[in-house]
Amino acid sequence: MMDSPTMEITAKALDLLPPAPSREGVTEAEAEAASGGVEAEEEDEAEEEERGDADKAADEAERVAAAADARDKAAQRQFHAIEELVSTERNYLRNMQLSTVTIRSNLRRLQPALVNLDAMFLYIEEVMSVSGRLLSLLDQDQIPSSEPAFLHSLCNAFLSLTADIEMAYKEYLANYGNVTAQENSYKEKDALWNKIVNVIKTSAPEVNATSLTFFLVMPVQRIARYPLLLQTIQKHTDPLHPAYPVLEETARAAVDINCRINEYKRFREVADKYKRTETLTIKDKINRLSGHSIAKKTARLSQFIKHETGIVPKLIDEEFDALEGFFYVLERGITDLHENVATYLSHLQKLIGCRPEEHDLDMDSERAVVCYKEITAALRQWIYPTLERRLQTLVFKPLCALRELLAGPRNLIRKRRDKLLDYELLEEKPGPLSYEEQAVANTYRTINALLVAELPQLNGTALQLLWGVLGAFSCLQRDLASDVEQLVAGYTQQLPHSLLEPGAFWEWAEGSVLEGSRRLDSLCRSLEEELNGPIVQPLSPSFQKRLRFLTEKHGSGKIYQLTSHVVGGRDLELTVQKGDLVAVLSEMDTRGDRRRWLVDAGGPRGYVPASKLVRYHQVSRNPPPSPNPVSAEEGPVPRRHSYTPGSRPAVAAALPCFQVFAGYDFTARSSHEVSLRSGEQVRMLEPHDKRGNSEWTLVEARGQRGYVPSNYLAVRPSVLAPSAPFY
């Protein structure tokens, strides 16, 4: 039984329920039919729900299977792309090695030798090196290519070699134009080209190549294929893959490498175009003139004048100006060093060619002279020649190459200056630029960017090479000093004064050098006096006429001769030539200045400097005999003599004698002639041969008589008597 509260709640709940339908008038059959229909509907709904759930499960299974199949296909394509990259890299490296090692070595054996063959394979070793390093990094990890970790290893290996790949390929691609040009030069000669093709086919029969560019174009194709292969791998790689971020970075790096290489190649093409040096004749320069070139040069000149006059401000690039200034300083230093080394080598060759020790000396009995001859012989036989060869190899040739290397950048800097003027004119122009004007502006920007980027590297490399050359020169000088010291060490004890103390030795050496210098100076003065001595010359008719006129008018005591040309610069000053005769009228001018004398030049009168005048003395027609006189058969010909500058002659009381000597060496060719040595004194017998030909002179030398050419003889005065000074 329920308690009363519970029953009360139940009653209230029942009151809230809706009233039940009345069962009055409903048969039992109808009630059963109604209950059966409800059950059928419920069963249909359950079947439909079961069929819907089955279809959803089937669709989900199909989607899962399709996704798995797509992943499998993507993985398969990724695997094939990775395999293609690695396998093609191995085939590419194999072909490069085949062309560089086998084919090039076989082509070197051709006769005649191919010109510039090695230039076609320039920078290919660097390309092969970076490719081999990429494969070695993949092999050292020892990860199968089917493993997911292999992709990560491949990307890391490529990224680690990005800088090396760019450096190797950009130089090769920039030089590839020269490769094709060189091969085209080979093709111009059919016989030579047939030999080259035969060598290529024999060296690589499995490749079926018919030209060198079949192999040498592979690096050009390979660097462009890296981005395609990496992007293909990226396309078939799930973004959720662990290596996807580094793969994306690798593909982007490959694209950037190609962009930078193309930009560098464009820079190099512009640089190669403008850095070429051409030697043009005037005709070539005239042929190149056109209306466009004249207008362009005129505009540049106008812009330059505006800069110099301050009308238009000049674009200033402090960074480039500093690089340009350092380049010119460096170039000047290299040029000066090159010229100095060339002069040094020239003097060294002259020193080697001069061999005084091979001649007989009057002091050959002295030990010091013998030591000198032995030391100098050793110096000229092996020490100096060795020094010359090493200087040529280690100093002079590198300087020549460095000097030629700077010619291209110098021309490019000059062209940049011209393009800057064009660029400034375009900057001043209002409105948009045309296609040609835009090309001019781009050319300037390219040249400027190239110079700013590469001039620091060029200056640094050139400076290092210059220091290396200077270091090599210093080492050569040190080796020369060591060799000479080692050579002289064996003779030190045999030479005089070798046991002196250093201070005493240098004092003796200084005294010896000064004494030798004084003796040499005395010898030079005596030789100069000998060479400047009076020379007998026949008088010309005009000279005789003036001499006779002045002598008859003023007397022989007032006849003077000019020692040099005089050009009158003031009033009453004469212009006279060297050797002219004048008569002195007064030894001062009207102001009492004794530096100017009044003279008569055989008609005009005026002043000449007294320092330019010497007294004239005429030699007698019959000079006194001498031990070896000039034959009197020459006839009574009046003679005059030259003078010695600075001397003040006096009238001679006696006349000098004359001697005849050989001016040159002469070798007799028959028994009628006599041999002479230069400077040898002879006795003249007849100034002509038997037929009266004055080109031959009969002389006596060393007790032998014979003919010698007259122009091989010279005349000089003998020792003068004290009472007869000669001027």
Secondary structure, DSSP 8 states (H G I E B T S, - for coil): ---HHHHHHHHHHHHHS------TT--HHHHHHHHHHHHHHHHHHHHHHHHHHHHHHHHHHHHHHHHHHHHHHHHHHHHHHHHHHHHHHHHHHHHHHIIIIIIHHHHTT-SS--TTHHHHTTTHHHHHHHHHHHHHHHHHHT--TTSHHHHHHHHHHHHHTHHHHHHHHHHHHHHHHHHHHHHHHHHTSHHHHHHHHHHHHHH-TTTT--STHHHHTHHHHHHHHHHHHHHHHHHTS-TTSTTHHHHHHHHHHHHHHHHHHHHHHHHHHHHHHHS------HHHHHHT--HHHHHHHHHHHHHHHHHHHTSS-----HHHHHHHHHHHHHHHHHHHHHHHHHHHHHHHHHHHH--GGGS--TTTTSHHHHHHHHHHHHIIIIIHHHHHHHHIIIIIHHHHHHHHHTHHHHHHHHHHHHHHHHHHHHHHS-S---HHHHHHHHHHHHHHHHHHHHHHHHHHHHHHHHHHHHHHHHHHHHHHHHHHHHHHHTTGGGSTTTTS-HHHHHHHHHHHHHHHHHHHHHHHHHHHHHHTS---EE--HHHHHHHHHHHHHH-GGGEEEESS-B---STTB--B-TT-EEEEEESS-TT--TTEEEEE-SS-EEEEEGGGEEE--B--SS----SS---GGG----EE----TT------SS---EEEEESS-B---STTB--B-TT-EEEEEESS-TT--TTEEEEEETTEEEEEEGGGEEEEE----TT----
